[in-house]
Amino acid sequence: MQTELHYQLRQLKLSGVLESLDHRILECQQNDIDYKGFLSLLLQDELELRQGRKVQRLIAQAGFGSEKTMENFDMSLATGINAKLVRELAMGAFIDRAEAVLLTGPPGTGKTHLAKALGHAACRKGRTVSFYKFNRLFSELEEAQRNDRLERRLQKLAEVDLFILDDFAFRKIDQPASEWLYEIVDQRYGVRSIILTSNRAMGDWMGVFPDPVIAGAILDRLAHHAHQIQFKGESIRKKLGRAALKNALDSKPQSS
């Protein structure tokens, strides 16, 4: 009977029930749980397993590369940021409101970590996320154009719940790239959220575009209803490097 039941669960693709079945049978016997309670526990196991798999799939599809989370984002090292605002953003309501988040500041101050962490938190809530480095975005769009897949690719970027563009304004872009970026921003404007990180101050962004009209249209849409967080101070990597060196020197045995 047990073998037949396991076969049926596999056929129905109820792997969560299958994994916890023996444990739940024992638990119900020991705690005198009735049939409805037993069934509820099994179904909850199945739902939790499926939700966990969905989250992992969303994280993989997001393209974060190295994963970063809010749990390991040390706000004490990120100089100048509003901790209350960061915690609110991590709850994800800005995505419901289709708002933008603009993270600016010197290299190494934690912008990319926070952007990825907010994206990771969104995946945990079942949101679709796409993470792109500024250069990689245009390389992929150029390839899509060569393969007659550009419109499909742009549409996909327009539809994802949260689009994250890292190292925005890293370099100057040409006219086709600026038009692609305008299309992405325009289709998402007021409908879906964007997070940008940039080492450049917002006042310097205009110079990245060849056409000031398109530049103005893009930046106006990005800045409207946007949360702006400016990171300040020294690179966190340098701070941690100095701390590690100090610890190594402090723990080094003193010569007699």
N, C-alpha and C positions, 0 to 999 in steps of 0.2 A: 504494500500500500504506500509506504513512504517513498519507494523508488518511483512509483507511478505518479505520486504527487509532485515530486521533484521534476519529473519529465513534463508534466502539465504546466508547471510554473515557468520552465524554460521555454516551452512553446508559446506561452503568453507573454514572454519577455518581462516577467516580474522578478528581476534579479534581486531587488531589494528584499522582497518577501523570501526569496530562496535563501539569501545569505543569513537572514535573521530567524528563519523558521524554527530551527531546533532550540535556539536560545529563548525565543518567545514561548514555545510550548512548555519549557521548563519553568520559565518565569510565571506563567499562568497557573501551572500546577502548584507551585509553591505558595502563590498569593491568592489562590482561589478566585481568579479572574474569570468572568463569564465569557460566553462565546462572542458577544458583541464587543466586549473590551478586547478580547484576543484579536478579532478581526481589525479593530481600530488600530491596535499597535502595529500589526503587520502592514496595513495600508500607510500608516505614518512612516514606517521604515522605507517603504517604496517611494513615497513622495520625497523624503529627504535625500534619498540616493539620486533620484532623477534631478532634483534641484541642484545638488552638488555637481552632477555631471554637466548640467546646463551652464552653470557658472564657469566651470573649467573650460568648456567649449567657447564661451564668450570671451574669456581671458585669452585663450589661444588665438582666436580670430582677431582680437584687437591689435595684435602685432606690437606689443609693448617692448619686446626684446627682454631685457632684464626687468623683472617685475619689481615694482615698488608699492608699498602699502602705507596707509595712514598710520598703522601701528608702529612702523619703524621710521616715521618722519619726525625728527627731533626739532620741534618748533623753537627750542631754546638756542639752537645753533643757527636758525634762519633769522638774521637780523632785520628788524624793521617791519615784520609782517603782523597783521591783526589776527591773533590766535582765535578769537571768537568768530571772525568771518570765515577762517579756514575750516573750523569745526562745522559751521553752518553749511558751507559748500559740500563738505563730505557727506552730509545727509542727502544731497542730490536734488533738493527742491529747485535749484537753478535750472536743472534740466527740464523739469515740468514747466517752468516759465520761459523756456527757450532763451535763456540769457547767456552772454559770453563771459569768459573769465580771461583776463589779460595779465600775465605774469611777466614782469620785466625786472632787469637788474644784471649785475656783473656775472660773468661765468663762474660756475661752481657754487653758487649761493643757495641752491636747492629748488630752482624753478622746475626742472625736468622731473625731479623726484615728486614734487607736489602734483604736477600735471598727471603723471602716471598713477599716483596714489588716488587721485580723484576719479580717474578712469577705472581703476581697479574696484573702487567702491561702487561705481556705477554698474559694473559687471555683476557684482554681488547682488545687486537689486534687479537683475535681469535685463539690464540695458545693453544695447549693442553699441560698441565703441570701436573707432578706428584711430590708431596712433601713427603719425607720420613725422619723420624728420623733413624739414623744409626742402632739402635737396632731393631726397628720395621721392617726395610727392611728384615733383616735376619730371624726374626720370621715368617714373612709372606712367605718367600721363603721356609723355612723348612716345614711349613704347606702345601704349594703347592706341595712340593716333596712327602709328605705323601699321598696326594690326587691325585697323578699322573697329576698335572697341572703345574709342574715346567717350562717346555719348553714354554708353552703358556704364563705364567706369565713373564718370562724373555723376550720373544718377545714383549710383550706389553710395558715393560719398555724400550726396545730398540727403539720403534717406536714413543714414545711421543716426542713432539717438544722440551720440556725442562724438564730435570730430575734434581730435587734438593735433595741433600743428606745432611741433617743437622747433626751436631755433628760427622762428619767423624773422624775416628780413636779414637772414644770414649773409646774403649776397644780392646783388642786383639781378633782376630777372628780365627776360625779353618780353615783347608784346604778346606772343601766344600764351606764355606762362601767366602773364598778368590777366589775360582774358579768361583763362581757365580758373584762376583763383577767384576772379569776380563772380564767375558762374557758381562756384561752390558756395561762396559767402552769400550771394544774393538768394540762392535757392534755400539756404538755411535760415536766412534773416527772419526773425520773428516766429520761426517754426521749430527749429532745433538748435541745440547749443554747440558752441565752439569754445575750446580752450587754446590760447596761444601762449607760447613762451618766447621771449626775445632778450638777447643781450643788449639790444639797442633801445634807447629811450624812444617813446612813441613819437616825439617830435622829429626823429630821424627817419621814420618809416617812409615818408613821401619819396625820399631820394632813391629808394629801391626800385621804383617803377619807372618805365620809360614814358608813360602817359599820365600827366597829372590829373586828368579827368577821371580815368579809371581808378587811379590811386585814391582820389578823394572819395569816390563812390564806395570803394572797398573799406577804407578806414572809417568813413561815416557809419557804415552798417556795423562794423566791428565794435565801435566805441559806444553805440547806442545801447542803453540798458546793460552795460558791461560792469562787472566787478573788476576793479583794478588793484593789483597787489604789486607793490614795488619792493623787491628784495634789495637790501643794502649790505654794505660791509665787505668783508674779505671772504674769499672762497672757503667753503666748509672743508673741502679736501685739504687745503693748506692748514686750517685749524687742527683737523684731525691728525694730519701728518706731524705737526709740531708736538701735539699731545702724545702721539705714539713714540716720537723720538725722546721726549722728556721722560716718559715712563721707562723706556729702554735704558736711558742713562742713569735714572734713579735706581733701577734694579741691578745695575752692573756692579759686581763686587769691587770694593775699593782696594787698590794695591797698597800693601804695607810699606 
